[in-house]
Amino acid sequence: MKNNFEKDKQYYKFCMYGFFKNLRFFEPFFMLFLKEKGLSFTEIGSLYAIREILINLLEIPTGIVADGLGRRRSMIFSFLSYIVSFFIFYVSKSFFIFIFAMIFYSFGETFRSGTHKAMIMEYLSLKNWKDYKVEYYGNTRSWSQIGSAISSIIAAILVLYAGNYSMIFLASIIPYFIDLINLSTYPKELDGDIQKINLKDIKLHFKNVFKGIFNSFKNKEFLKAIINSSFYAGYYKSMKDFLQPIIKMLALNIPIFLFLNDQKRVSIFVGIVYFILYILTAISSKNSSKIVKKYKTLEKPLNLTMIIGLLSGMMSGIFFVFELYYLSTIFFFLIYIIENLRKPIAVSKVSQEIDLKSMATGLSTESQFETIFTAIMIFFMGLIADISNVGISLIVLSIFSILISNIFRFKISSSR
């Protein structure tokens, strides 16, 4: 089917951003890296929680800064923070030093989260392509997943070559430097309405933005939209790295590559599994608009994808307990696929309920809710995993999430 928007130079810059941003070579091995350093699941969960809490505290202020002082500068600062974080992870071995790495990583996340989405929405508005938000965002997001797929293969090769997980953090600096250059070429129009402002303008802008946030929270539809989106996203983020110990058990229980040591066998499996996974998520992200077209509203697919994703997590945990690791991996795949199906839909739903001038702030508000859910879930995931095992923690958190999600689902009238 022919696209209703032009794939111009800026479209490919957006795609390039997502591609290089997702060349995070450490991601498929991050939890295994921390376990190799001697951390318990509870300590790992604590690190994740610290990161998410910091993100939560910084999310709204940095969203305001992005809207008021320039989104491009915010993005560049974000990527510089990421690079510092990667270097600290590369050289350190201590849980407490890792906290500093997480602090810089949190600054990177908060200055990035919501800001680039707002730039895309701004561009669609300027080009009068607002009706194609799901298709456009889904297409650009699919390149992020392609980047992740390629990243997993490169990461596996790096681990095989280096014999440890530390090298992947050093290698991750390269694509982030390339994206710094890419971001610096974005047009000024994507900074939003405010370009150069003095101290009085900053004060006025902060006042107007907080007023806009307050008014948004009086909008029940907007509040329901951000909570529905952020709850599953928080579940996904708290769960996603627990795929790594599942793959590790899968690799160690299949009698192939026996001539390699355990770490190298695991690295091969991780590379292959994540490559397949990210190809599938790229396809799901790109085709999310097809799901939307089957429904009259966005609410139905958001509700449906949420319950399928949560049930998939529960089933993955059950199969892990029974040592059916290949089935556990397959159902875990669905958690990823569902997140990438529903993300463009959720972004479109949220953007319907927020003023374009405060888009970065509105989307950052959504991210703030997301980090609260993630911080709580990831800490208890780690705690339960240490007390019992990864499978039990998946089951417990998934069942709890299914029960809680009833509060956040959209009410669908029979006429829809």
C-alpha positions in Angstrom: 0.0 0.0 0.0 1.3 3.4 -0.9 2.3 5.7 2.0 0.4 8.9 2.5 3.5 10.8 3.6 6.7 11.6 1.8 9.9 9.7 2.8 12.0 12.8 2.6 15.5 13.5 4.0 14.2 14.2 7.6 12.3 10.9 7.5 15.6 9.1 7.0 17.2 11.1 9.7 14.5 10.0 12.1 15.1 6.4 11.0 18.9 6.9 11.4 18.4 8.2 14.9 16.4 5.2 15.9 18.8 2.8 14.3 22.0 4.1 15.9 20.2 4.8 19.2 19.4 1.1 19.5 22.9 -0.1 18.8 23.2 -0.6 22.5 25.5 -3.6 22.3 25.3 -4.2 26.1 21.5 -4.6 26.2 21.2 -8.3 25.4 23.9 -9.0 28.0 23.2 -6.3 30.6 21.8 -8.6 33.3 24.4 -11.3 32.6 27.1 -8.6 32.8 25.9 -7.6 36.3 25.6 -11.2 37.4 29.2 -11.8 36.2 30.3 -8.9 38.4 28.8 -10.8 41.4 25.6 -8.9 41.9 22.4 -10.6 43.2 19.0 -10.2 41.5 18.0 -8.0 44.3 21.0 -5.7 43.8 20.3 -5.7 40.1 16.7 -4.8 40.8 17.9 -2.1 43.1 20.1 -0.6 40.4 17.2 -0.7 37.9 15.0 0.9 40.5 17.5 3.7 41.3 17.7 4.4 37.6 13.9 4.5 37.2 13.4 6.7 40.3 16.0 9.2 39.1 14.3 9.2 35.7 11.0 9.8 37.5 12.4 12.8 39.5 14.0 14.4 36.5 11.3 13.6 33.9 9.0 16.6 34.1 11.8 19.2 34.6 13.8 17.9 31.6 10.6 17.7 29.5 10.0 21.4 30.3 13.6 22.2 29.4 13.2 20.4 26.1 10.1 22.4 25.2 11.4 25.7 26.5 15.1 25.7 25.7 15.4 23.6 22.6 14.8 19.9 21.9 17.9 19.5 19.9 20.2 20.7 22.6 18.4 18.4 25.1 18.9 15.4 22.8 22.6 16.2 22.4 23.1 16.5 26.2 21.3 13.2 26.5 23.7 11.4 24.3 26.7 12.9 26.0 25.4 11.6 29.3 24.9 8.1 27.8 28.5 8.1 26.6 29.8 8.9 30.1 27.6 6.2 31.5 28.9 3.6 29.1 32.5 4.4 30.0 31.9 4.1 33.7 30.3 0.7 33.2 33.3 -0.4 31.1 35.9 0.5 33.8 34.1 -0.3 37.0 33.4 -3.5 39.0 31.6 -2.2 42.1 27.9 -2.0 42.8 28.3 1.5 44.3 30.2 2.7 41.3 27.5 1.3 39.0 25.1 3.7 40.8 27.1 6.6 39.3 26.8 5.0 35.9 23.1 4.7 36.4 22.9 8.4 37.4 24.5 9.5 34.0 22.3 6.9 32.2 19.2 8.5 33.9 20.1 11.9 32.7 20.5 10.5 29.2 17.0 8.9 29.4 15.2 11.9 30.8 16.6 14.3 28.3 15.7 11.9 25.5 12.4 10.4 26.6 9.5 12.0 25.0 11.6 14.7 23.4 12.3 12.9 20.1 8.7 11.8 19.9 7.7 15.4 20.2 10.1 16.4 17.4 8.5 13.8 15.1 5.0 15.0 16.0 6.1 18.6 15.4 7.4 17.6 12.0 4.2 15.9 11.1 2.3 19.0 12.1 4.5 21.2 10.0 4.1 18.9 7.0 0.3 18.5 7.6 0.7 14.8 8.1 -0.9 14.5 11.5 -3.5 11.9 10.2 -0.6 9.5 9.6 0.9 9.5 13.1 0.6 5.8 13.7 2.0 4.8 10.3 4.9 7.4 10.4 5.9 6.7 14.0 5.6 2.9 13.4 7.8 3.1 10.3 10.5 5.1 12.0 10.3 3.0 15.2 10.8 -0.2 13.1 14.3 1.0 12.3 15.0 1.1 16.0 14.1 -2.6 16.2 16.3 -3.3 13.1 19.2 -1.6 14.9 18.5 -3.7 18.0 18.5 -6.9 15.8 21.9 -6.0 14.3 23.2 -4.9 17.6 22.6 -8.3 19.2 24.7 -10.0 16.5 27.5 -7.6 16.8 27.4 -7.8 20.6 27.6 -11.6 20.4 30.7 -11.4 18.2 32.3 -8.9 20.6 31.7 -11.2 23.5 33.1 -14.2 21.6 36.2 -12.1 20.7 36.8 -10.4 24.0 35.8 -13.3 26.3 33.9 -10.9 28.6 31.0 -8.6 28.7 32.8 -5.3 29.5 33.9 -4.6 25.9 30.3 -4.1 24.7 30.0 -0.9 26.7 33.1 0.6 25.1 31.8 -0.4 21.7 28.4 1.2 22.4 30.1 4.7 22.5 30.7 4.6 18.7 27.1 4.6 17.4 26.1 7.1 20.0 28.7 9.5 18.8 27.4 9.1 15.2 23.9 9.9 16.4 25.2 13.1 18.1 26.3 14.2 14.6 22.9 13.2 13.1 20.9 15.1 15.8 23.0 18.3 15.2 21.7 18.4 11.6 18.0 18.4 12.6 16.2 21.6 11.4 15.6 24.4 14.0 11.9 24.2 13.4 11.8 21.0 15.5 12.8 22.8 18.6 9.2 24.0 19.0 7.8 27.5 19.2 10.3 28.9 21.7 13.9 29.4 20.4 15.8 32.1 22.4 14.4 33.2 25.7 15.6 35.3 28.7 15.1 34.6 32.4 11.6 36.2 32.4 10.6 34.1 29.5 11.8 31.0 31.3 9.7 31.8 34.3 6.7 32.5 32.2 7.2 29.3 30.2 7.5 27.2 33.4 4.3 28.7 34.7 2.4 28.0 31.4 3.7 24.5 31.2 2.7 23.6 34.7 -0.7 25.1 34.1 -0.9 23.0 31.0 0.0 19.9 33.0 -2.6 20.7 35.6 -5.3 21.2 32.9 -4.3 17.9 31.2 -4.9 16.0 34.4 -8.4 17.4 34.6 -8.9 15.6 31.3 -10.0 12.1 32.2 -9.3 10.7 28.7 -5.7 12.0 28.8 -5.1 10.6 32.3 -6.5 7.2 31.3 -4.5 7.2 28.1 -1.1 7.8 29.8 -1.8 5.3 32.6 -2.9 2.6 30.2 0.2 3.2 28.0 2.7 3.5 30.9 1.5 0.5 32.9 2.2 -2.1 30.3 5.4 -0.2 29.2 6.5 -0.4 32.9 5.7 -4.1 33.0 7.7 -4.6 29.8 10.7 -2.7 31.0 10.8 -4.5 34.3 10.5 -7.9 32.7 12.5 -7.5 29.5 16.1 -8.2 30.7 14.9 -11.3 32.6 14.9 -12.9 29.1 18.7 -13.2 29.4 18.8 -15.7 32.3 16.1 -17.7 30.4 18.2 -17.8 27.3 21.2 -18.8 29.4 19.3 -21.8 30.8 18.2 -22.6 27.2 21.8 -22.5 25.9 23.2 -24.6 28.7 20.5 -27.3 28.3 20.9 -27.8 24.5 23.9 -30.0 23.6 25.4 -27.8 20.8 28.6 -25.7 20.6 30.0 -28.0 23.3 33.5 -27.2 22.2 33.1 -23.6 23.6 33.0 -22.5 27.2 29.7 -21.7 28.8 30.0 -17.9 28.4 30.7 -18.2 24.7 27.9 -20.7 24.2 25.5 -18.3 25.9 26.7 -15.4 23.8 26.0 -17.2 20.6 22.4 -18.1 21.8 21.8 -14.6 23.1 22.9 -13.1 19.7 20.7 -15.4 17.7 17.7 -15.2 19.9 17.8 -11.4 20.2 18.3 -11.0 16.5 15.2 -13.0 15.8 13.3 -11.2 18.5 14.1 -7.7 17.2 13.3 -8.6 13.6 9.9 -9.7 14.9 9.4 -6.5 17.0 10.4 -4.4 13.9 7.7 -6.1 11.9 5.2 -5.7 14.7 6.0 -2.0 15.1 5.7 -1.3 11.4 2.4 -3.1 11.1 0.7 -1.6 14.2 -1.4 0.7 12.0 -3.0 -2.4 10.3 -4.3 -3.5 13.7 -5.7 0.0 14.4 -7.6 0.0 11.0 -9.5 -3.1 12.1 -11.0 -1.2 15.0 -13.1 2.0 15.1 -11.2 3.4 18.1 -7.7 3.1 19.6 -9.0 1.9 22.9 -9.9 -1.7 21.9 -6.4 -2.7 20.5 -4.8 -1.0 23.6 -6.9 -3.1 26.0 -6.5 -6.3 24.0 -2.7 -6.1 23.6 -2.3 -5.4 27.3 -4.1 -8.5 28.5 -2.3 -10.7 25.9 1.1 -9.4 27.0 0.4 -10.0 30.7 -0.9 -13.5 30.1 2.3 -14.2 28.0 4.5 -13.2 30.9 2.6 -15.6 33.2 2.9 -18.5 30.7 6.6 -17.8 30.2 7.1 -18.1 34.0 5.1 -21.4 34.2 7.2 -23.0 31.4 10.4 -21.8 33.1 9.4 -23.5 36.3 8.8 -26.8 34.4 12.2 -26.3 32.7 10.6 -26.0 29.2 13.0 -23.1 28.4 12.2 -23.0 24.7 8.5 -22.5 25.4 9.4 -20.0 28.1 11.5 -18.0 25.6 8.7 -18.1 22.9 6.1 -16.7 25.3 8.6 -14.1 26.5 8.9 -13.0 22.9 5.3 -12.0 23.0 5.9 -9.5 25.8 8.3 -7.7 23.4 6.1 -8.0 20.4 3.1 -6.7 22.2 5.0 -3.6 23.5 6.1 -2.8 19.9 2.6 -3.3 18.6 1.0 -1.1 21.1 3.6 1.7 21.5 2.8 3.6 18.2 -0.9 3.2 19.1 -0.4 4.5 22.6 1.7 7.4 21.4 -1.1 8.3 18.9 -3.8 8.1 21.7 -1.8 10.3 24.1 -1.0 12.8 21.4 -4.8 13.2 20.7 -5.2 14.4 24.2 -2.3 16.9 24.6 -1.7 20.4 23.1 1.1 20.3 20.5 3.0 23.1 22.1 3.4 21.0 25.3 3.9 17.7 23.5 7.3 17.0 25.0 6.0 17.7 28.5 2.9 15.6 28.0 4.9 12.6 26.7 7.4 13.1 29.5 4.5 12.9 31.9 3.6 9.6 30.5 7.2 8.4 30.9 7.1 9.5 34.5 4.2 7.2 35.2 6.1 4.5 33.3 9.2 4.8 35.5 7.2 4.6 38.7 5.6 1.3 37.6 9.0 0.0 36.3 10.8 0.9 39.6 8.3 -0.9 41.7 8.0 -4.0 39.5 11.8 -4.5 38.8 12.7 -4.3 42.5 10.1 -7.0 43.4 11.1 -9.1 40.4 14.7 -9.2 41.6 13.7 -9.9 45.2 11.3 -12.8 44.3 13.9 -14.2 41.9 16.5 -14.4 44.7 14.0 -16.0 47.1 12.7 -18.5 44.6 13.7 -18.3 40.9 13.1 -16.2 37.7 10.0 -18.3 36.7 8.2 -17.8 40.0 8.9 -14.0 39.9 7.4 -13.9 36.3 4.3 -15.7 37.5 3.7 -13.6 40.6 4.3 -10.2 38.9 2.2 -11.2 35.8 -0.8 -12.3 37.9 -0.6 -9.2 40.0 -0.4 -7.0 36.9 -3.4 -8.7 35.4 -5.5 -7.9 38.5 -4.3 -4.3 38.7 -4.7 -3.7 34.9 -8.5 -3.8 35.3 -8.3 -0.3 36.8 -6.5 1.1 33.7 -8.4 -0.5 30.9 -10.6 1.7 28.7 -14.3 1.2 29.0 -15.6 0.2 25.5 -19.3 0.8 24.8 -21.2 -1.8 22.9 -21.7 0.5 20.0 -18.0 0.7 19.3 
